[in-house]
Amino acid sequence: MAKDLFSSHPPFTPPTSEEDRLSWLRLIRSPRVGPTTFHRLMSEHKSAEAALDALPEIARSAGADHYAPCPKEAAEAEIDLARAKGARMLCLGTEAYPSTLASISDAPPVLWCMGHRAPILRPMVALVGARNASSLGTRMARTLAEGLGHEGYTIVSGLARGVDAAAHHASLKTGTIAVMGGGVDVIYPTENAVLAAAIADQGLRMSEQPMGLHPQARHFPPRNRIISGLALAVVVVEAAEKSGTLITVRDALDQGREVMAVPGHPVDGRAGGCNRLIREGATLVRHVEDVLEVLRRLQSAKTEAPEPEQNSLPLAAPPDPDSQSLHQRILDLLGPSPVAEDLLIRDLKLSAAAISPALVLLEMQGSVRRHPGGLVSRA
């Protein structure tokens, strides 16, 4: 997969004080500010405090006259709750933030974590699959998690029933990370409460969602990009043709991660997604050595790869394009199917610097929707 030249978030100074962290939390919790918009605002305004000051005027330009950023009191209350629950804040750009996750275009600016940092210091593999997993599927998940753990890999999954729970149980002693759909302090499903407590005690739980948030269906797709973003590769154990697990697979492919799958019986609906992935090119997994072979190749290639060159194809911006005309041109090019932002920029024949503010305004208007992997569509 070709490297995305335009949708990666720019570098910026991470917070260094409690006041900075409070401003970061207020900015990402403000209405209509998701991770991608956060990165754009930080790039344009250089600090979260300056971006917060600019937000009401940006919203007015987008037609929202009564916009208000996240109140300081609300962010302070979330920090107080985190402190009471024993959660720690990780901010993008700090040394403790996982480097693999930092590399994705829509990396979470803020993560709440409960547990130990050790699991994110090791190479990570995501192990995901069906909630209604078969006995064979859960045994396979345990076998793979145990084997990879003993080889020095942390297992990442989503604390769901079935394959996720089996993978976490098997990797408690060697290192496991549970990425939560709701707040890091809210256990879902409740039947995994004992497992979640064990992960916080021996591994790590993390979430980008506010403390205390009870998860809804819409929270899980963005959660899945974090699971794949943390990992070198994603291994799928049982997944139906239209399962939520395949959302994680799409995110993994968008992020340039390797995808592997365990085959299943052709008439078992729980194996349909895995079998299709293999047919479309995913690595077939029979045992842990198949996964290790791919991981060794990936890590060897990473070690031998030269430093990436700076983008040598900057696009010159014409002087002051009319904003309304630009907005309409963007909307005319977009449809309901997501497209890569870099392709949109190339089609417009303008610079990323000229188009980014227009996309932010259109997103705040509700005219444009962002998707994982640097994709955008018309709302």
HELIX and SHEET records of a PDB file:
HELIX    1   1 GLU A   18  ILE A   28  1                                  11    
HELIX    2   2 PRO A   35  HIS A   45  1                                  11    
HELIX    3   3 ALA A   48  SER A   61  1                                  14    
HELIX    4   4 LYS A   72  LYS A   85  1                                  14    
HELIX    5   5 SER A   99  ALA A  102  1                                   4    
HELIX    6   6 ALA A  118  LEU A  121  5                                   4    
HELIX    7   7 SER A  135  HIS A  150  1                                  16    
HELIX    8   8 VAL A  163  ALA A  170  1                                   8    
HELIX    9   9 THR A  190  ASN A  192  5                                   3    
HELIX   10  10 ALA A  193  GLN A  202  1                                  10    
HELIX   11  11 ALA A  217  HIS A  219  5                                   3    
HELIX   12  12 PHE A  220  LEU A  230  1                                  11    
HELIX   13  13 THR A  245  ASP A  254  1                                  10    
HELIX   14  14 GLY A  269  ALA A  271  5                                   3    
HELIX   15  15 GLY A  272  ARG A  279  1                                   8    
HELIX   16  16 VAL A  288  GLU A  304  1                                  17    
HELIX   17  17 SER A  323  LEU A  333  1                                  11    
HELIX   18  18 GLU A  341  LEU A  348  1                                   8    
HELIX   19  19 ALA A  352  GLN A  365  1                                  14    
SHEET    1   A 9 ARG A  88  CYS A  91  0                                        
SHEET    2   A 9 VAL A 110  GLY A 115 -1                                        
SHEET    3   A 9 LEU A 204  SER A 207 -1                                        
SHEET    4   A 9 THR A 176  VAL A 179  1                                        
SHEET    5   A 9 THR A 154  SER A 157  1                                        
SHEET    6   A 9 MET A 124  GLY A 129  1                                        
SHEET    7   A 9 ALA A 233  VAL A 237  1                                        
SHEET    8   A 9 GLU A 258  VAL A 262  1                                        
SHEET    9   A 9 THR A 283  LEU A 284  1                                        
SHEET    1   B 3 VAL A 339  ALA A 340  0                                        
SHEET    2   B 3 LEU A 375  ARG A 378 -1                                        
SHEET    3   B 3 VAL A 368  HIS A 371 -1                                        
END                                                                             
